[in-house]
Amino acid sequence: MSQTPGTPPGDADTAGTAGTLAEARDVRGGTAWQPTDCHAHSTFSDGVLTVPELIALAQERGVGPTVSDHCSTDVRDSVKTVHEVARYLDALEQHDVRRAAEFCWHDTLWRDLPDALVRRFTHRIGSLHAIILEDGRVLHAFAQHFPADVGADAYMDAHVANLERFAREMPVDILAHPTLLPLSLRRRPLEELWTEEREERAVRALGAAGIAFEISNRYRPHERFVRRAVAEGVRIALGSDGHTVAQVADVAWPLAFARAAGVPDDALYDPLRHGSRTVDVGTGTRGR
């Protein structure tokens, strides 16, 4: 891949990972290590691949597969009810795949799930697809219009405050695309919007909660933020956030970025290796 750690992030749509990842595989004690794509979407929400197609594509690219569809009442193509979540898990349990879901922090569905249902996931992902302002307004990351009375600094302060609440309240294993911001702010350098003080608050909150920082291949973080998370002992997860054939299991760039930041391959988050806060919901214990 042409983009290297430290270059401007964006909504990447790149392919061609099979050769890169085949070269990157590590063999220890006769067992081949392979990266895990902790975040990918199927036709259960807004992906184009069925579950079997997604699994086959990830295996072809040398990547451990996950199905992590949107479970939210606030995403158009998603799993929207507790009953639908149960049916979704019923379907995933028919396959050899990590069973995950991407829940919106600002939405209520994740709060409504009974513990017994939650524990059927291998892991869960939380997203700040929107934040809640002090006056109760909800600002969506994909909204075409940004309120004129909310400046960039005011938004970022509210975003970090929401991230801290998210970490305290939401029992998930991964924060998806940590640097995802509203459309109107995406032309600004991330290093300016994510000041060091904001980064420090974010990684401190994630570390205290045991939530992994996702290096997303679609919404790519800046190097300083990743290195700060690593230095604070926050676990790192790889995520393609794949919705298309080109995107699913494309974790070559996140893997290279993690290695450049000094993260050992076997320390990259995999719920099958490292456990899960999700599995421990309602038991009084904390995973990992």
JOVEN-V243971 format. One record per backbone hydrogen bond with DSSP energy under -1.0 kcal/mol. CO is the residue of the C=O (numbers start at 0). NH is the residue of the N-H. E is the energy in kcal/mol with one decimal. If there is no record, write none. Layout:
CO | NH | E
CO | NH | E
//
This chain:
3 | 6 | -2.1
9 | 11 | -1.6
16 | 20 | -3.0
17 | 21 | -2.1
18 | 22 | -1.9
19 | 23 | -1.1
25 | 32 | -3.5
27 | 30 | -1.8
30 | 27 | -2.1
34 | 63 | -3.2
35 | 37 | -1.1
38 | 240 | -2.1
39 | 67 | -3.5
41 | 44 | -1.8
41 | 46 | -2.5
48 | 42 | -1.8
49 | 53 | -2.8
50 | 54 | -2.5
51 | 55 | -2.4
52 | 56 | -2.3
53 | 57 | -2.4
54 | 58 | -2.5
55 | 59 | -2.3
56 | 60 | -1.6
57 | 62 | -2.6
58 | 61 | -1.4
63 | 36 | -2.5
64 | 97 | -1.7
66 | 99 | -2.6
68 | 101 | -2.3
69 | 78 | -2.8
78 | 71 | -1.1
80 | 84 | -2.2
81 | 85 | -2.0
82 | 86 | -2.0
83 | 87 | -2.5
84 | 88 | -2.5
85 | 89 | -2.3
86 | 90 | -2.0
87 | 91 | -2.3
88 | 92 | -2.3
90 | 93 | -1.5
91 | 94 | -2.2
94 | 96 | -1.5
97 | 66 | -2.3
98 | 121 | -2.6
98 | 122 | -1.4
100 | 124 | -2.8
101 | 70 | -2.4
102 | 126 | -2.2
107 | 110 | -1.1
108 | 111 | -1.1
113 | 117 | -2.1
114 | 118 | -2.3
116 | 119 | -1.5
117 | 120 | -2.0
123 | 172 | -2.8
123 | 173 | -1.3
124 | 102 | -3.0
125 | 175 | -2.6
126 | 104 | -2.7
128 | 140 | -3.3
130 | 138 | -2.5
132 | 135 | -2.0
136 | 132 | -3.1
138 | 130 | -2.0
139 | 142 | -1.1
140 | 182 | -1.2
146 | 149 | -1.5
150 | 154 | -2.6
151 | 155 | -2.7
152 | 156 | -2.5
153 | 157 | -2.0
154 | 158 | -2.8
155 | 159 | -2.5
156 | 160 | -2.0
157 | 161 | -2.4
158 | 162 | -2.4
159 | 163 | -2.4
160 | 164 | -1.9
161 | 165 | -3.1
162 | 166 | -2.4
163 | 167 | -1.8
164 | 168 | -2.6
165 | 169 | -2.7
169 | 171 | -2.2
172 | 211 | -3.2
173 | 125 | -2.9
174 | 213 | -1.6
176 | 179 | -2.2
181 | 184 | -1.8
182 | 185 | -1.2
184 | 187 | -1.6
188 | 191 | -1.2
188 | 192 | -1.7
189 | 193 | -3.5
192 | 194 | -1.5
194 | 198 | -2.7
195 | 199 | -2.6
196 | 200 | -2.0
197 | 201 | -2.2
198 | 202 | -2.8
199 | 203 | -2.2
200 | 204 | -2.0
201 | 205 | -2.4
202 | 206 | -2.7
203 | 207 | -2.2
204 | 208 | -1.5
205 | 209 | -1.3
205 | 210 | -2.3
211 | 174 | -2.8
212 | 236 | -2.3
214 | 238 | -1.8
217 | 11 | -1.4
221 | 225 | -1.6
222 | 226 | -2.8
223 | 227 | -2.0
224 | 228 | -2.2
225 | 229 | -2.5
226 | 230 | -2.5
227 | 231 | -1.7
228 | 233 | -2.5
229 | 232 | -1.6
234 | 212 | -2.7
235 | 268 | -3.2
236 | 214 | -3.2
237 | 37 | -2.4
238 | 216 | -2.3
241 | 40 | -3.0
242 | 47 | -2.3
243 | 247 | -2.7
246 | 249 | -2.2
248 | 250 | -1.5
250 | 254 | -2.3
251 | 255 | -2.4
252 | 256 | -2.5
253 | 257 | -2.6
254 | 258 | -2.4
255 | 259 | -2.3
256 | 260 | -1.5
257 | 262 | -2.5
258 | 261 | -1.7
263 | 266 | -1.7
264 | 267 | -1.5
269 | 272 | -1.7
269 | 273 | -3.1
270 | 274 | -1.5
277 | 280 | -1.5
279 | 282 | -2.3
//
